[in-house]
């Protein structure tokens, strides 16, 4: 992770000072000429820990450059820290040097994925050890760091047999769970096809997004036919096609560590209306467990 010299929080705060300390005519580039302050760039940092080797950088920023190196101390506030040093994380050094002529330097921290559970909420509270005159009153002399267990996306782990639990099947198919099978989409990257998701002969595609490891979201490539209105409701409505789409900002996501996804979907019939919004949970299981379900049921 590279140092963000223009971290949003720092820019907003520095901009406030610039309004009060701007010098020169308005057509010239603003120059900050106020006091020197040193701070964390943000009050909170969420780190997605994916292995035991990756270093993360927490920017420590100053409002003015100096002609000499500046050493900044960092202390761990134990009473407000749940992560264990040496077990869940380590800090490369509790002294950070902002080089002469520079505004930002990184505090390097590493998490240990093997020691962090998926459901853990491990926090670290840090405080800057600086002279009182370098403190900007009540602004980011402390920061909270949260360690989150993350896993890389292995799209193949989301193929094979899965148990579908759906509020749609509960309401319209008189069953809480059903066994389905999934395979990779041959055309779309990081996309699976759920075979016969609700009704036989109607497959549904789901795409896994992995740009942000802290937000492993899913989306449907497009609206898709999930069944016929005749099969779903016992009569034909509109063109007879029961459509499925995923609402925008639905909060649908997957867990690469645990092998499941939660998807919200809206079902509707073109030129007729919306049936409702429903929740699907897909949990992938082994072939042996699938065979047991096929023999014995749920």
Secondary structure, 3 states (H helix, E strand, C coil): CCCCCCCHHHHHHHHHHHHHHECCCCCCCCCECCCCCEEECCCEEEEEECCCCCEEEEEEEECCCCCCCEEEEEEECHHHCCCCECCCEEECCCEEEECCCCCEEEEEEEECHHHCCCCCCEEEEEEEECCHHHCCCCCCCEEEEEEEECCCCCHHHHCEEEEEEEHHHHHHCCCCEEEEEEEECCCCCCEEEEECCCCCCCCEEEEECCCCCCCCEEECCCCEEEEEHHHHHCCCCCCCEEEEECCCCCCCEEECCCCEEEEEEEEEECCCEEEEEEEEEEEECCHHHHHHHHHHCC
